[in-house]
Amino acid sequence: MITSNTKYPFGGKVATVETKSFNCMISTAKEGIFKKQSIIFSDISEGMSSRHHVAKLLFVDFISSSQRIEFHDIIAHFIDEAGMSGKSLKDILIELFEGLKREGIGFGTMIESV
């Protein structure tokens, strides 16, 4: 279940997804002052104070800032539905990254094993 999905100033957005398989945070924010947004995925299954980043998604340059925020919501719903069906966060992210790469939208990288 998506328990929060909050928009922040300067083009940021953070969603929290809690499923029977895992809890995660999806954070869309700018990489720097003159850069566009990317997405960081964090495992928060052991609580926010013990969260750790597990993956990162970089969009291709032609995706606008407003489209990146739209993708944030689409991705949050995708992760929620897949997690509720019992898939692991790692499997979901691999599937997500393969699809986004195939469609020419972005490139995902696993940072830490989940």
KETORVO-979248 format. One record per atom (N, C-alpha, C, O): x, y, z; atom name; chain. Coordinates in steps of 0.02 Angstrom, whole numbers, always signed. Atoms other than C-alpha are relative to their C-alpha. Example, Ala and Ser with C-alpha at 12.3 -4.5 7.8 and 13.67 -1.06 7.14 Angstrom:
REM residues 2
<px +45, py -59, pz +0, atom N, chain A> .
<px +615, py -225, pz +390, atom CA, chain A> .
<px +45, py +60, pz +0, atom C, chain A> .
<px +97, py +59, pz +33, atom O, chain A> .
<px -42, py -59, pz -3, atom N, chain A> .
<px +684, py -53, pz +357, atom CA, chain A> .
<px -39, py +55, pz +37, atom C, chain A> .
<px -14, py +110, pz +45, atom O, chain A> .
END
This chain:
REM residues 114
<px +42, py -58, pz +0, atom N, chain A> .
<px +0, py +0, pz +0, atom CA, chain A> .
<px +45, py +62, pz +0, atom C, chain A> .
<px +95, py +65, pz +36, atom O, chain A> .
<px -36, py -64, pz +0, atom N, chain A> .
<px +63, py +174, pz -40, atom CA, chain A> .
<px -26, py +39, pz +60, atom C, chain A> .
<px -83, py +62, pz +61, atom O, chain A> .
<px +22, py -33, pz -62, atom N, chain A> .
<px +58, py +254, pz +132, atom CA, chain A> .
<px +11, py +74, pz -1, atom C, chain A> .
<px -19, py +111, pz +38, atom O, chain A> .
<px -9, py -72, pz +9, atom N, chain A> .
<px +122, py +424, pz +78, atom CA, chain A> .
<px +29, py +13, pz -68, atom C, chain A> .
<px +64, py -30, pz -96, atom O, chain A> .
<px -27, py -21, pz +65, atom N, chain A> .
<px +165, py +516, pz -82, atom CA, chain A> .
<px -2, py +77, pz +0, atom C, chain A> .
<px -52, py +107, pz -20, atom O, chain A> .
<px -1, py -71, pz -14, atom N, chain A> .
<px +218, py +694, pz -45, atom CA, chain A> .
<px +44, py +38, pz -49, atom C, chain A> .
<px +101, py +17, pz -63, atom O, chain A> .
<px -38, py -42, pz +46, atom N, chain A> .
<px +274, py +829, pz -166, atom CA, chain A> .
<px +37, py +53, pz +41, atom C, chain A> .
<px +9, py +81, pz +88, atom O, chain A> .
<px -41, py -49, pz -34, atom N, chain A> .
<px +414, py +945, pz -111, atom CA, chain A> .
<px +21, py +55, pz -48, atom C, chain A> .
<px +18, py +46, pz -109, atom O, chain A> .
<px -21, py -55, pz +43, atom N, chain A> .
<px +476, py +1113, pz -176, atom CA, chain A> .
<px +60, py -20, pz -44, atom C, chain A> .
<px +98, py -66, pz -27, atom O, chain A> .
<px -56, py +9, pz +46, atom N, chain A> .
<px +601, py +1118, pz -320, atom CA, chain A> .
<px -1, py -67, pz -36, atom C, chain A> .
<px +51, py -93, pz -54, atom O, chain A> .
<px +7, py +59, pz +42, atom N, chain A> .
<px +533, py +964, pz -409, atom CA, chain A> .
<px +14, py -66, pz +34, atom C, chain A> .
<px +33, py -114, pz +0, atom O, chain A> .
<px -11, py +63, pz -35, atom N, chain A> .
<px +549, py +830, pz -276, atom CA, chain A> .
<px -64, py -33, pz +21, atom C, chain A> .
<px -116, py +0, pz +27, atom O, chain A> .
<px +58, py +38, pz -22, atom N, chain A> .
<px +430, py +694, pz -222, atom CA, chain A> .
<px +25, py -63, pz +35, atom C, chain A> .
<px +73, py -95, pz +13, atom O, chain A> .
<px -19, py +60, pz -38, atom N, chain A> .
<px +440, py +552, pz -94, atom CA, chain A> .
<px -62, py -42, pz +13, atom C, chain A> .
<px -112, py -17, pz +38, atom O, chain A> .
<px +55, py +47, pz -13, atom N, chain A> .
<px +328, py +399, pz -84, atom CA, chain A> .
<px +26, py -55, pz +46, atom C, chain A> .
<px +84, py -75, pz +43, atom O, chain A> .
<px -15, py +57, pz -43, atom N, chain A> .
<px +324, py +263, pz +47, atom CA, chain A> .
<px -49, py -56, pz -19, atom C, chain A> .
<px -109, py -45, pz -22, atom O, chain A> .
<px +40, py +58, pz +20, atom N, chain A> .
<px +263, py +90, pz -5, atom CA, chain A> .
<px +11, py -55, pz +52, atom C, chain A> .
<px +68, py -74, pz +65, atom O, chain A> .
<px -4, py +53, pz -49, atom N, chain A> .
<px +223, py -42, pz +125, atom CA, chain A> .
<px -40, py -60, pz -26, atom C, chain A> .
<px -100, py -55, pz -39, atom O, chain A> .
<px +32, py +61, pz +25, atom N, chain A> .
<px +186, py -219, pz +65, atom CA, chain A> .
<px +13, py -57, pz +49, atom C, chain A> .
<px +49, py -48, pz +98, atom O, chain A> .
<px -13, py +57, pz -43, atom N, chain A> .
<px +183, py -391, pz +143, atom CA, chain A> .
<px +70, py -27, pz -10, atom C, chain A> .
<px +95, py -65, pz +32, atom O, chain A> .
<px -67, py +24, pz +16, atom N, chain A> .
<px +353, py -424, pz +61, atom CA, chain A> .
<px +55, py +47, pz +23, atom C, chain A> .
<px +110, py +25, pz +41, atom O, chain A> .
<px -51, py -50, pz -16, atom N, chain A> .
<px +446, py -262, pz +100, atom CA, chain A> .
<px -32, py +68, pz +11, atom C, chain A> .
<px -91, py +78, pz -3, atom O, chain A> .
<px +19, py -71, pz -4, atom N, chain A> .
<px +435, py -77, pz +142, atom CA, chain A> .
<px +55, py +38, pz -35, atom C, chain A> .
<px +114, py +25, pz -25, atom O, chain A> .
<px -52, py -38, pz +34, atom N, chain A> .
<px +523, py +48, pz +31, atom CA, chain A> .
<px -20, py +73, pz -7, atom C, chain A> .
<px -79, py +91, pz -1, atom O, chain A> .
<px +10, py -71, pz +12, atom N, chain A> .
<px +543, py +234, pz +1, atom CA, chain A> .
<px +26, py +15, pz -70, atom C, chain A> .
<px +80, py -8, pz -90, atom O, chain A> .
<px -18, py -20, pz +68, atom N, chain A> .
<px +549, py +308, pz -174, atom CA, chain A> .
<px +7, py +75, pz +1, atom C, chain A> .
<px -41, py +111, pz +12, atom O, chain A> .
<px -15, py -71, pz -5, atom N, chain A> .
<px +631, py +478, pz -180, atom CA, chain A> .
<px +23, py +27, pz -67, atom C, chain A> .
<px +74, py +7, pz -94, atom O, chain A> .
<px -16, py -32, pz +63, atom N, chain A> .
<px +631, py +584, pz -337, atom CA, chain A> .
<px +25, py +71, pz +17, atom C, chain A> .
<px -12, py +111, pz +46, atom O, chain A> .
<px -29, py -64, pz -17, atom N, chain A> .
<px +747, py +734, pz -321, atom CA, chain A> .
<px +54, py +18, pz -50, atom C, chain A> .
<px +80, py -25, pz -86, atom O, chain A> .
<px -53, py -23, pz +45, atom N, chain A> .
<px +870, py +839, pz -418, atom CA, chain A> .
<px +68, py -24, pz +26, atom C, chain A> .
<px +80, py -27, pz +86, atom O, chain A> .
<px -68, py +23, pz -16, atom N, chain A> .
<px +1050, py +776, pz -423, atom CA, chain A> .
<px +43, py +59, pz +23, atom C, chain A> .
<px +92, py +50, pz +60, atom O, chain A> .
<px -39, py -60, pz -16, atom N, chain A> .
<px +1114, py +954, pz -406, atom CA, chain A> .
<px -40, py +62, pz -20, atom C, chain A> .
<px -95, py +55, pz -47, atom O, chain A> .
<px +37, py -62, pz +10, atom N, chain A> .
<px +1064, py +1135, pz -425, atom CA, chain A> .
<px -23, py +12, pz -71, atom C, chain A> .
<px -78, py +38, pz -82, atom O, chain A> .
<px +20, py -9, pz +69, atom N, chain A> .
<px +1061, py +1138, pz -615, atom CA, chain A> .
<px -12, py -66, pz -36, atom C, chain A> .
<px -9, py -69, pz -98, atom O, chain A> .
<px +10, py +66, pz +29, atom N, chain A> .
<px +1025, py +954, pz -642, atom CA, chain A> .
<px -73, py -21, pz +7, atom C, chain A> .
<px -110, py +7, pz +48, atom O, chain A> .
<px +68, py +26, pz -4, atom N, chain A> .
<px +865, py +857, pz -670, atom CA, chain A> .
<px -5, py -55, pz +52, atom C, chain A> .
<px +45, py -76, pz +81, atom O, chain A> .
<px +13, py +50, pz -52, atom N, chain A> .
<px +785, py +730, pz -554, atom CA, chain A> .
<px +22, py -71, pz -21, atom C, chain A> .
<px +21, py -90, pz -79, atom O, chain A> .
<px -9, py +72, pz +6, atom N, chain A> .
<px +834, py +550, pz -529, atom CA, chain A> .
<px -40, py -31, pz +58, atom C, chain A> .
<px -69, py +5, pz +98, atom O, chain A> .
<px +38, py +33, pz -53, atom N, chain A> .
<px +754, py +420, pz -416, atom CA, chain A> .
<px +46, py -46, pz +39, atom C, chain A> .
<px +84, py -85, pz +11, atom O, chain A> .
<px -36, py +45, pz -46, atom N, chain A> .
<px +832, py +334, pz -265, atom CA, chain A> .
<px -52, py -44, pz +34, atom C, chain A> .
<px -104, py -20, pz +57, atom O, chain A> .
<px +43, py +49, pz -33, atom N, chain A> .
<px +750, py +176, pz -196, atom CA, chain A> .
<px +35, py -23, pz +64, atom C, chain A> .
<px +92, py -44, pz +62, atom O, chain A> .
<px -29, py +19, pz -65, atom N, chain A> .
<px +778, py +139, pz -11, atom CA, chain A> .
<px -43, py -54, pz +33, atom C, chain A> .
<px -104, py -51, pz +31, atom O, chain A> .
<px +34, py +52, pz -39, atom N, chain A> .
<px +735, py -15, pz +90, atom CA, chain A> .
<px -10, py +28, pz +70, atom C, chain A> .
<px +38, py +46, pz +104, atom O, chain A> .
<px +15, py -25, pz -67, atom N, chain A> .
<px +647, py +41, pz +248, atom CA, chain A> .
<px -37, py -53, pz +41, atom C, chain A> .
<px -74, py -38, pz +87, atom O, chain A> .
<px +34, py +55, pz -34, atom N, chain A> .
<px +588, py -130, pz +306, atom CA, chain A> .
<px +17, py -3, pz +75, atom C, chain A> .
<px -23, py -27, pz +115, atom O, chain A> .
<px -20, py -1, pz -70, atom N, chain A> .
<px +684, py -108, pz +469, atom CA, chain A> .
<px -8, py +68, pz +32, atom C, chain A> .
<px +20, py +82, pz +85, atom O, chain A> .
<px +14, py -67, pz -26, atom N, chain A> .
<px +623, py +71, pz +495, atom CA, chain A> .
<px +41, py +53, pz -36, atom C, chain A> .
<px +92, py +39, pz -67, atom O, chain A> .
<px -33, py -56, pz +34, atom N, chain A> .
<px +672, py +242, pz +430, atom CA, chain A> .
<px +71, py +13, pz +25, atom C, chain A> .
<px +114, py +31, pz -14, atom O, chain A> .
<px -67, py -13, pz -27, atom N, chain A> .
<px +821, py +258, pz +546, atom CA, chain A> .
<px +51, py -51, pz -24, atom C, chain A> .
<px +111, py -39, pz -21, atom O, chain A> .
<px -46, py +52, pz +25, atom N, chain A> .
<px +894, py +97, pz +473, atom CA, chain A> .
<px -4, py -7, pz -76, atom C, chain A> .
<px +19, py -57, pz -104, atom O, chain A> .
<px +9, py +5, pz +73, atom N, chain A> .
<px +852, py +135, pz +291, atom CA, chain A> .
<px +68, py -3, pz -35, atom C, chain A> .
<px +118, py +25, pz -12, atom O, chain A> .
<px -60, py +1, pz +41, atom N, chain A> .
<px +979, py +98, pz +157, atom CA, chain A> .
<px -21, py +2, pz -73, atom C, chain A> .
<px -70, py -29, pz -93, atom O, chain A> .
<px +14, py -8, pz +71, atom N, chain A> .
<px +983, py +144, pz -26, atom CA, chain A> .
<px +17, py -66, pz -35, atom C, chain A> .
<px +70, py -95, pz -23, atom O, chain A> .
<px -11, py +64, pz +34, atom N, chain A> .
<px +966, py -8, pz -138, atom CA, chain A> .
<px +5, py +8, pz -76, atom C, chain A> .
<px +33, py -36, pz -109, atom O, chain A> .
<px -2, py -8, pz +73, atom N, chain A> .
<px +948, py +63, pz -315, atom CA, chain A> .
<px -9, py +74, pz -18, atom C, chain A> .
<px -33, py +114, pz +21, atom O, chain A> .
<px +5, py -68, pz +26, atom N, chain A> .
<px +953, py +220, pz -421, atom CA, chain A> .
<px -22, py -4, pz -73, atom C, chain A> .
<px +1, py -47, pz -110, atom O, chain A> .
<px +24, py -4, pz +69, atom N, chain A> .
<px +863, py +266, pz -582, atom CA, chain A> .
<px +18, py +69, pz -28, atom C, chain A> .
<px +1, py +120, pz +0, atom O, chain A> .
<px -17, py -61, pz +36, atom N, chain A> .
<px +934, py +395, pz -702, atom CA, chain A> .
<px -42, py +2, pz -64, atom C, chain A> .
<px -42, py -46, pz -102, atom O, chain A> .
<px +40, py -8, pz +61, atom N, chain A> .
<px +818, py +460, pz -838, atom CA, chain A> .
<px +44, py +24, pz -57, atom C, chain A> .
<px +96, py +55, pz -45, atom O, chain A> .
<px -35, py -28, pz +58, atom N, chain A> .
<px +876, py +497, pz -1014, atom CA, chain A> .
<px -14, py +75, pz -2, atom C, chain A> .
<px -64, py +98, pz +27, atom O, chain A> .
<px +3, py -73, pz -3, atom N, chain A> .
<px +902, py +683, pz -1046, atom CA, chain A> .
<px -64, py +30, pz -27, atom C, chain A> .
<px -85, py +82, pz -2, atom O, chain A> .
<px +59, py -32, pz +31, atom N, chain A> .
<px +748, py +714, pz -1153, atom CA, chain A> .
<px -64, py -6, pz +41, atom C, chain A> .
<px -114, py +24, pz +23, atom O, chain A> .
<px +59, py +4, pz -44, atom N, chain A> .
<px +626, py +666, pz -1013, atom CA, chain A> .
<px -3, py +63, pz +42, atom C, chain A> .
<px +44, py +78, pz +79, atom O, chain A> .
<px +7, py -64, pz -35, atom N, chain A> .
<px +562, py +831, pz -941, atom CA, chain A> .
<px -10, py -11, pz +75, atom C, chain A> .
<px -25, py -66, pz +98, atom O, chain A> .
<px +10, py +4, pz -72, atom N, chain A> .
<px +551, py +870, pz -756, atom CA, chain A> .
<px -71, py -20, pz +18, atom C, chain A> .
<px -81, py -60, pz +64, atom O, chain A> .
<px +70, py +18, pz -15, atom N, chain A> .
<px +361, py +858, pz -758, atom CA, chain A> .
<px -13, py -73, pz -17, atom C, chain A> .
<px -51, py -107, pz +18, atom O, chain A> .
<px +8, py +71, pz +17, atom N, chain A> .
<px +371, py +688, pz -845, atom CA, chain A> .
<px +33, py -44, pz +52, atom C, chain A> .
<px +9, py -99, pz +67, atom O, chain A> .
<px -35, py +39, pz -52, atom N, chain A> .
<px +495, py +628, pz -713, atom CA, chain A> .
<px -44, py -7, pz +62, atom C, chain A> .
<px -45, py -60, pz +93, atom O, chain A> .
<px +45, py +3, pz -57, atom N, chain A> .
<px +369, py +671, pz -577, atom CA, chain A> .
<px -59, py -47, pz -16, atom C, chain A> .
<px -82, py -83, pz +28, atom O, chain A> .
<px +52, py +46, pz +20, atom N, chain A> .
<px +234, py +578, pz -675, atom CA, chain A> .
<px +25, py -72, pz +6, atom C, chain A> .
<px -11, py -116, pz +29, atom O, chain A> .
<px -29, py +67, pz -5, atom N, chain A> .
<px +350, py +427, pz -686, atom CA, chain A> .
<px +7, py -22, pz +73, atom C, chain A> .
<px -1, py -81, pz +88, atom O, chain A> .
<px -5, py +16, pz -72, atom N, chain A> .
<px +376, py +437, pz -497, atom CA, chain A> .
<px -64, py -34, pz +23, atom C, chain A> .
<px -62, py -86, pz +56, atom O, chain A> .
<px +64, py +29, pz -21, atom N, chain A> .
<px +191, py +403, pz -471, atom CA, chain A> .
<px -13, py -67, pz -33, atom C, chain A> .
<px -37, py -114, pz -1, atom O, chain A> .
<px +9, py +63, pz +36, atom N, chain A> .
<px +184, py +267, pz -604, atom CA, chain A> .
<px +43, py -54, pz +32, atom C, chain A> .
<px +20, py -111, pz +42, atom O, chain A> .
<px -46, py +48, pz -30, atom N, chain A> .
<px +335, py +181, pz -527, atom CA, chain A> .
<px -23, py -20, pz +69, atom C, chain A> .
<px -20, py -79, pz +87, atom O, chain A> .
<px +25, py +16, pz -67, atom N, chain A> .
<px +263, py +193, pz -351, atom CA, chain A> .
<px -58, py -50, pz -4, atom C, chain A> .
<px -60, py -97, pz +35, atom O, chain A> .
<px +57, py +46, pz +8, atom N, chain A> .
<px +103, py +108, pz -409, atom CA, chain A> .
<px +23, py -69, pz -25, atom C, chain A> .
<px -3, py -120, pz -2, atom O, chain A> .
<px -27, py +63, pz +26, atom N, chain A> .
<px +201, py -25, pz -505, atom CA, chain A> .
<px +31, py -40, pz +57, atom C, chain A> .
<px +18, py -100, pz +65, atom O, chain A> .
<px -33, py +34, pz -56, atom N, chain A> .
<px +307, py -66, pz -351, atom CA, chain A> .
<px -52, py -24, pz +51, atom C, chain A> .
<px -46, py -79, pz +78, atom O, chain A> .
<px +53, py +18, pz -48, atom N, chain A> .
<px +152, py -67, pz -239, atom CA, chain A> .
<px -37, py -63, pz -24, atom C, chain A> .
<px -44, py -110, pz +15, atom O, chain A> .
<px +38, py +58, pz +25, atom N, chain A> .
<px +54, py -188, pz -350, atom CA, chain A> .
<px +42, py -63, pz -1, atom C, chain A> .
<px +19, py -117, pz +19, atom O, chain A> .
<px -44, py +58, pz +4, atom N, chain A> .
<px +202, py -304, pz -378, atom CA, chain A> .
<px +17, py -26, pz +70, atom C, chain A> .
<px +19, py -86, pz +82, atom O, chain A> .
<px -15, py +19, pz -68, atom N, chain A> .
<px +247, py -303, pz -193, atom CA, chain A> .
<px -58, py -33, pz +35, atom C, chain A> .
<px -49, py -80, pz +74, atom O, chain A> .
<px +60, py +29, pz -30, atom N, chain A> .
<px +69, py -341, pz -141, atom CA, chain A> .
<px -13, py -71, pz -26, atom C, chain A> .
<px -46, py -111, pz +7, atom O, chain A> .
<px +9, py +68, pz +27, atom N, chain A> .
<px +74, py -494, pz -253, atom CA, chain A> .
<px +55, py -47, pz +24, atom C, chain A> .
<px +56, py -106, pz +5, atom O, chain A> .
<px -50, py +43, pz -31, atom N, chain A> .
<px +224, py -559, pz -155, atom CA, chain A> .
<px +70, py +2, pz -30, atom C, chain A> .
<px +114, py -33, pz -7, atom O, chain A> .
<px -67, py -4, pz +30, atom N, chain A> .
<px +371, py -513, pz -267, atom CA, chain A> .
<px +48, py +37, pz +46, atom C, chain A> .
<px +27, py +79, pz +86, atom O, chain A> .
<px -50, py -34, pz -40, atom N, chain A> .
<px +533, py -458, pz -186, atom CA, chain A> .
<px +17, py +68, pz -31, atom C, chain A> .
<px +7, py +78, pz -90, atom O, chain A> .
<px -19, py -66, pz +25, atom N, chain A> .
<px +594, py -279, pz -201, atom CA, chain A> .
<px +54, py -6, pz -53, atom C, chain A> .
<px +51, py +29, pz -104, atom O, chain A> .
<px -53, py +9, pz +49, atom N, chain A> .
<px +749, py -338, pz -293, atom CA, chain A> .
<px -28, py -22, pz -68, atom C, chain A> .
<px -10, py +6, pz -119, atom O, chain A> .
<px +30, py +24, pz +63, atom N, chain A> .
<px +648, py -434, pz -424, atom CA, chain A> .
<px -41, py +54, pz -34, atom C, chain A> .
<px -39, py +61, pz -95, atom O, chain A> .
<px +41, py -54, pz +28, atom N, chain A> .
<px +530, py -287, pz -447, atom CA, chain A> .
<px +44, py +53, pz -32, atom C, chain A> .
<px +30, py +75, pz -88, atom O, chain A> .
<px -44, py -51, pz +27, atom N, chain A> .
<px +672, py -163, pz -472, atom CA, chain A> .
<px +35, py -24, pz -64, atom C, chain A> .
<px +42, py +15, pz -111, atom O, chain A> .
<px -32, py +27, pz +60, atom N, chain A> .
<px +760, py -276, pz -597, atom CA, chain A> .
<px -49, py +1, pz -59, atom C, chain A> .
<px -32, py +22, pz -114, atom O, chain A> .
<px +52, py -2, pz +52, atom N, chain A> .
<px +598, py -295, pz -696, atom CA, chain A> .
<px -14, py +71, pz -23, atom C, chain A> .
<px -20, py +85, pz -83, atom O, chain A> .
<px +13, py -71, pz +16, atom N, chain A> .
<px +565, py -107, pz -687, atom CA, chain A> .
<px +56, py +29, pz -42, atom C, chain A> .
<px +43, py +60, pz -93, atom O, chain A> .
<px -57, py -28, pz +36, atom N, chain A> .
<px +741, py -61, pz -744, atom CA, chain A> .
<px +6, py -28, pz -70, atom C, chain A> .
<px +23, py +8, pz -117, atom O, chain A> .
<px -2, py +30, pz +67, atom N, chain A> .
<px +736, py -184, pz -889, atom CA, chain A> .
<px -52, py +31, pz -46, atom C, chain A> .
<px -37, py +46, pz -104, atom O, chain A> .
<px +53, py -30, pz +40, atom N, chain A> .
<px +571, py -112, pz -949, atom CA, chain A> .
<px +15, py +72, pz -19, atom C, chain A> .
<px +4, py +92, pz -76, atom O, chain A> .
<px -15, py -70, pz +14, atom N, chain A> .
<px +626, py +70, pz -934, atom CA, chain A> .
<px +58, py +7, pz -49, atom C, chain A> .
<px +58, py +52, pz -91, atom O, chain A> .
<px -56, py -1, pz +47, atom N, chain A> .
<px +789, py +33, pz -1025, atom CA, chain A> .
<px -24, py -19, pz -70, atom C, chain A> .
<px -6, py +13, pz -119, atom O, chain A> .
<px +26, py +23, pz +64, atom N, chain A> .
<px +698, py -61, pz -1163, atom CA, chain A> .
<px -41, py +55, pz -35, atom C, chain A> .
<px -38, py +62, pz -96, atom O, chain A> .
<px +42, py -54, pz +27, atom N, chain A> .
<px +579, py +87, pz -1186, atom CA, chain A> .
<px +40, py +65, pz -12, atom C, chain A> .
<px +12, py +113, pz -38, atom O, chain A> .
<px -41, py -59, pz +10, atom N, chain A> .
<px +724, py +212, pz -1189, atom CA, chain A> .
<px -15, py +57, pz +47, atom C, chain A> .
<px -5, py +115, pz +30, atom O, chain A> .
<px +20, py -51, pz -49, atom N, chain A> .
<px +664, py +303, pz -1033, atom CA, chain A> .
<px +55, py +14, pz +51, atom C, chain A> .
<px +65, py +72, pz +71, atom O, chain A> .
<px -51, py -10, pz -51, atom N, chain A> .
<px +806, py +275, pz -910, atom CA, chain A> .
<px +40, py -63, pz +13, atom C, chain A> .
<px +28, py -115, pz -17, atom O, chain A> .
<px -46, py +55, pz -16, atom N, chain A> .
<px +940, py +165, pz -836, atom CA, chain A> .
<px +4, py -7, pz +76, atom C, chain A> .
<px +17, py +41, pz +112, atom O, chain A> .
<px -2, py +13, pz -72, atom N, chain A> .
<px +933, py +84, pz -665, atom CA, chain A> .
<px +61, py -38, pz +20, atom C, chain A> .
<px +89, py -77, pz -19, atom O, chain A> .
<px -58, py +35, pz -28, atom N, chain A> .
<px +1073, py +22, pz -555, atom CA, chain A> .
<px -16, py -22, pz +70, atom C, chain A> .
<px -42, py +16, pz +111, atom O, chain A> .
<px +5, py +24, pz -69, atom N, chain A> .
<px +1068, py -86, pz -401, atom CA, chain A> .
<px +61, py +26, pz +38, atom C, chain A> .
<px +117, py +18, pz +14, atom O, chain A> .
<px -55, py -28, pz -40, atom N, chain A> .
<px +1172, py -2, pz -265, atom CA, chain A> .
<px +23, py -52, pz +51, atom C, chain A> .
<px +83, py -60, pz +63, atom O, chain A> .
<px -14, py +46, pz -54, atom N, chain A> .
<px +1160, py -133, pz -129, atom CA, chain A> .
<px -49, py -58, pz -7, atom C, chain A> .
<px -105, py -49, pz -31, atom O, chain A> .
<px +46, py +57, pz +7, atom N, chain A> .
<px +1086, py -307, pz -123, atom CA, chain A> .
<px -58, py +9, pz +49, atom C, chain A> .
<px -51, py +35, pz +104, atom O, chain A> .
<px +61, py -6, pz -40, atom N, chain A> .
<px +909, py -315, pz -56, atom CA, chain A> .
<px -16, py -67, pz +30, atom C, chain A> .
<px -65, py -74, pz +66, atom O, chain A> .
END
